């Protein structure tokens, strides 16, 4: 699980929990459009985190319209 903190930083859940589950190769994220306006580098950071840190092979990103 990837957790985004209020300051925009991303972390994943602790290693102990990761060991109990098989490693996923496909990840998905859903972001509200307003976050992209506020944090222009969010998509780049999300992609870097998914592929570099999590070892993802596929990342599906969906942008939700502002309410």
HELIX and SHEET records of a PDB file:
HELIX    1   1 UNK A   15  UNK A   20  1                                   6    
HELIX    2   2 UNK A   33  UNK A   38  1                                   6    
HELIX    3   3 UNK A   42  UNK A   48  1                                   7    
HELIX    4   4 UNK A   49  UNK A   53  3                                   5    
SHEET    1   A 2 UNK A   2  UNK A   4  0                                        
SHEET    2   A 2 UNK A  10  UNK A  12 -1                                        
SHEET    1   B 2 UNK A  26  UNK A  32  0                                        
SHEET    2   B 2 UNK A  58  UNK A  64  1                                        
END                                                                             
